[in-house]
């Protein structure tokens, strides 16, 4: 019985050794230097559309255009941009277009206080516009309350 167990163990080790050799690669690329060639990507990059501007600048702030009309869209459970900028104290219109078959909204949150600066509005009857004025400069967050982990961004209110 002991000899049979020993033979089985030797056959198993031999089979594993042959398997390891068979799975091993040949590092020689035919030029004799032993270096493995590095693959290069020869595929052409897919053509992409030039992005259209999401905001139309109508205010001038010392050479920097600050929009008073902002467009944002929801598609593929994501906003078209993760950053919006508006001028403090200036009435600004945000127009949201929903390109998904489910409802979304735009909720602006004031820092850690989680105060709604604008009420959430659904975009399932697209587009929806909201006009607001934020007096205090600062960084605010915006999100879709239906999908807050994937649809969020930053609203910069500048002087």
Secondary structure, DSSP 8 states (H G I E B T S, - for coil): -HHHHHHHHHHHHHHHHHHHHHH------SSSS---------S----------SEEEEEEETTEEEEEEEEEEEETTEES-SEEEEETTS-EEEEEEE-SSS--B-EEEEGGGTEEEE---B-SSS-EEEEE---S-EEEEEE-SSSTTTSEEEEEEE-
